[in-house]
Amino acid sequence: MADIVECVPNFSEGRRKEVVDAIAKSIASVPGVRLLDTEMDPDHNRCVITFVGDRNAVAEAAFQGAKSAVARIDMNHHRGEHPRVGALDVLPFVPISGVTMDDCVALAKSVGKRIADELQVPVYLYEAAATRPDRKALPDVRRGEFEGLKVAIETEPERRPDFGPAKLHPTAGACIVGARPVLIAWNVNLGTKDVTVAKRIAKAIRESDGGLPAVRAKGFELADRGLVQVSMNMTDYRKTSLVQAFEAIRELATKEHVEIVESEIIGLVPLDAVLVGATQYFKLARFHREQVLEARLWE
């Protein structure tokens, strides 16, 4: 079985296509890397690029993407709905085949150190690569965002980075690097301009506030579209399926007298997550993966 690592860097740029294209080009230029997807969101002012390859190719491509972002993104002028601490905000490595989570942790540490050493961007390790329990969850590491971390990194010992200087890069900020399982980034948009509705629903469904297991959620305003959004990270679709999360939001939205306008997947989604959702929604009895035509063709 071939070694395949997925890398899903999130960059703090979702409005300038030429910048995103340049970053994607730098990643794709590395031999052995396959660029799978590029998503831009102007409201969040953020892009997500997905690529795969063997360990060495992915490590080099991740660094080249970081280098390109540091050269092109100035966080002092960045404004968007999504929390962020740097130009390359988050850099996760995901084991797909022939590699373990420990392999991806080693990748995260080596690439993170290289980013700090060569680009002078402080790096925090998170999820499976975290060096401390309080840095495992991404929201905890990103607390205060770029503006707050600018002070905290220099004055609070517990906010010192794992690699690099205890000072933000003057334009690129900081970077959070880690290893994690497959994650589904999923947004549900609601037909109202009242962002407090989205924030109430997000609070009700996220695990940290007693909601659904393996669901992280925040409420955002999509001002240009006259909508609000419940933005989710589904960290384990086996614990909470897409259907379960969607129905929970629909029930809460109905109580708020608001309708769901649409939902959207950011980046890529595992086939099995869609199959689980379809099985639950259609109440399919004894349905299994081998009944999917394309899944049989890929065997």
KOLTI-590851 format. One record per residue (C-alpha): residue number from 1; x, z, y. Coordinates in pm, whole numbers, plus 50000, padded with zeros to 5 digits. Layout:
BEGIN
  seq     px     pz     py
  NUM      X      Z      Y
...
//
This chain:
BEGIN
  seq     px     pz     py
    1  50000  50000  50000
    2  50138  49898  50339
    3  50216  50166  50595
    4  49956  50141  50872
    5  49939  50367  51175
    6  49670  50327  51439
    7  49753  50412  51800
    8  49482  50449  52065
    9  49641  50514  52407
   10  49411  50591  52701
   11  49540  50471  53037
   12  49413  50578  53381
   13  49317  50228  53495
   14  48983  50060  53441
   15  48938  49845  53751
   16  49246  49626  53787
   17  49240  49380  53500
   18  49584  49247  53582
   19  49734  49594  53529
   20  49554  49645  53198
   21  49655  49297  53082
   22  50020  49370  53165
   23  50013  49695  52968
   24  49844  49527  52673
   25  50100  49245  52683
   26  50388  49493  52670
   27  50235  49655  52361
   28  50159  49325  52186
   29  50512  49196  52250
   30  50657  49431  51987
   31  50707  49254  51650
   32  50495  49402  51372
   33  50219  49525  51603
   34  49865  49390  51595
   35  49655  49445  51906
   36  49297  49508  51795
   37  49096  49597  52103
   38  49108  49657  52478
   39  48823  49833  52660
   40  48795  49887  53037
   41  48550  50116  53215
   42  48537  50097  53596
   43  48324  50411  53637
   44  48567  50620  53436
   45  48854  50411  53579
   46  49011  50416  53236
   47  49106  50178  52959
   48  49151  50228  52586
   49  49384  50001  52390
   50  49384  50003  52009
   51  49670  49865  51801
   52  49813  49906  51452
   53  50141  49851  51270
   54  50404  50028  51067
   55  50558  50349  51195
   56  50859  50194  51368
   57  50664  49912  51534
   58  50388  50143  51657
   59  50642  50390  51797
   60  50817  50117  51995
   61  50490  49963  52117
   62  50361  50303  52229
   63  50674  50358  52435
   64  50655  50011  52588
   65  50293  50075  52685
   66  50395  50405  52844
   67  50679  50238  53035
   68  50447  49966  53164
   69  50184  50218  53276
   70  50437  50439  53454
   71  50557  50137  53651
   72  50207  50025  53754
   73  49974  50325  53794
   74  49993  50575  54080
   75  49787  50885  54003
   76  49789  50989  54369
   77  49538  50710  54434
   78  49342  50733  54109
   79  48974  50822  54125
   80  48731  50810  53834
   81  48473  51009  53640
   82  48690  51082  53337
   83  48927  51381  53327
   84  49295  51279  53331
   85  49646  51412  53389
   86  49854  51096  53395
   87  49895  50720  53399
   88  49921  50725  53021
   89  49678  51010  52982
   90  49651  51045  52606
   91  49857  50892  52325
   92  49723  50968  51976
   93  49868  50846  51645
   94  49622  50812  51355
   95  49713  50774  50985
   96  49531  50479  50827
   97  49709  50391  50502
   98  50040  50475  50337
   99  50115  50746  50593
  100  50021  51112  50624
  101  49917  51327  50917
  102  50263  51485  50900
  103  50414  51138  50945
  104  50203  51090  51257
  105  50303  51432  51388
  106  50667  51326  51354
  107  50584  51004  51541
  108  50411  51197  51819
  109  50709  51425  51864
  110  50971  51149  51863
  111  50777  50919  52098
  112  50678  51211  52321
  113  51041  51318  52355
  114  51146  50962  52435
  115  50880  50931  52707
  116  51002  51257  52862
  117  51372  51173  52833
  118  51364  50809  52946
  119  51067  50801  53183
  120  51090  51157  53321
  121  50721  51217  53245
  122  50643  51569  53114
  123  50476  51557  52773
  124  50230  51797  52608
  125  50166  51785  52233
  126  49808  51825  52108
  127  49586  51823  51796
  128  49791  51818  51472
  129  50115  51791  51674
  130  50036  52095  51891
  131  50308  52359  51905
  132  50064  52631  52015
  133  49700  52708  51919
  134  49585  52684  52281
  135  49709  52323  52301
  136  49530  52188  51998
  137  49211  52079  52178
  138  49254  51802  52435
  139  49024  51956  52701
  140  49236  52272  52702
  141  49556  52077  52760
  142  49394  51867  53033
  143  49255  52169  53218
  144  49284  52129  53596
  145  49355  51756  53561
  146  49627  51580  53759
  147  49561  51766  54082
  148  49552  52113  53929
  149  49840  52056  53689
  150  50061  51950  53979
  151  50079  52317  54082
  152  50026  52489  53747
  153  50312  52313  53567
  154  50560  52460  53816
  155  50412  52807  53862
  156  50251  52909  53530
  157  50489  52958  53233
  158  50210  52884  52983
  159  50162  52538  53135
  160  50522  52426  53085
  161  50537  52098  52890
  162  50670  52060  52537
  163  50914  51792  52652
  164  51056  51698  52990
  165  51070  51861  53331
  166  50832  52136  53444
  167  50722  51904  53721
  168  50484  51609  53727
  169  50625  51260  53760
  170  50561  51175  54128
  171  50326  50885  54046
  172  50264  50890  53670
  173  50176  51259  53630
  174  50197  51393  53274
  175  50121  51259  52927
  176  49948  51418  52627
  177  50074  51298  52289
  178  49946  51392  51946
  179  49829  51307  51597
  180  49468  51322  51484
  181  49213  51178  51240
  182  48992  50884  51334
  183  48780  50965  51640
  184  48470  50782  51766
  185  48438  50757  52144
  186  48069  50707  52211
  187  47858  50710  52527
  188  47481  50741  52565
  189  47341  50628  52900
  190  47022  50780  53042
  191  46769  50629  53282
  192  46806  50873  53568
  193  47035  50928  53866
  194  47031  51305  53819
  195  47371  51389  53672
  196  47263  51748  53606
  197  47043  51612  53326
  198  47345  51459  53152
  199  47548  51776  53206
  200  47272  51995  53055
  201  47239  51770  52752
  202  47617  51751  52704
  203  47640  52130  52715
  204  47359  52163  52459
  205  47513  51928  52203
  206  47886  52003  52221
  207  48036  52227  51958
  208  48220  52452  52203
  209  47886  52568  52348
  210  47716  52619  52012
  211  47594  52262  51963
  212  47673  52003  51699
  213  47984  52039  51480
  214  48279  51813  51571
  215  48115  51689  51892
  216  48277  51709  52234
  217  48063  51598  52525
  218  48054  51579  52904
  219  47798  51450  53152
  220  47895  51184  53407
  221  47731  50987  53685
  222  47741  50605  53671
  223  47669  50560  54040
  224  47706  50181  54050
  225  47448  50143  53774
  226  47204  50410  53884
  227  47242  50589  53549
  228  47401  50899  53405
  229  47600  50927  53085
  230  47653  51169  52801
  231  48008  51083  52696
  232  48109  51202  52351
  233  48413  51227  52130
  234  48294  51248  51770
  235  48594  51412  51608
  236  48452  51404  51254
  237  48156  51176  51183
  238  48121  51335  50838
  239  48020  51665  50999
  240  47790  51511  51260
  241  47680  51150  51218
  242  47603  50904  51495
  243  47233  50927  51410
  244  47231  51306  51429
  245  47399  51304  51771
  246  47176  51025  51900
  247  46856  51196  51786
  248  46966  51526  51940
  249  47023  51353  52274
  250  46692  51168  52248
  251  46503  51492  52183
  252  46668  51668  52476
  253  46621  51367  52704
  254  46250  51353  52617
  255  46214  51716  52727
  256  46376  51611  53057
  257  46128  51319  53084
  258  46415  51073  53066
  259  46470  50775  52837
  260  46786  50653  52667
  261  46879  50316  52817
  262  47164  50226  52582
  263  47461  50358  52392
  264  47810  50214  52364
  265  48109  50252  52137
  266  48444  50261  52318
  267  48715  50103  52111
  268  48669  50070  51735
  269  48447  50251  51487
  270  48500  50303  51112
  271  48264  50108  50887
  272  48180  50422  50695
  273  48053  50591  51012
  274  47810  50304  51071
  275  47704  50310  50704
  276  47634  50683  50717
  277  47424  50629  51029
  278  47233  50335  50880
  279  47168  50525  50557
  280  47023  50820  50747
  281  46822  50611  50993
  282  46663  50383  50734
  283  46637  50661  50474
  284  46811  50438  50221
  285  46790  50584  49871
  286  47097  50563  49651
  287  47268  50329  49900
  288  47646  50306  49867
  289  47936  50125  50031
  290  47972  49873  49750
  291  47637  49723  49850
  292  47787  49595  50177
  293  47878  49229  50134
  294  48184  49235  50361
  295  48317  49551  50197
  296  48312  49378  49858
  297  48481  49068  50001
  298  48766  49277  50143
  299  48845  49445  49808
//
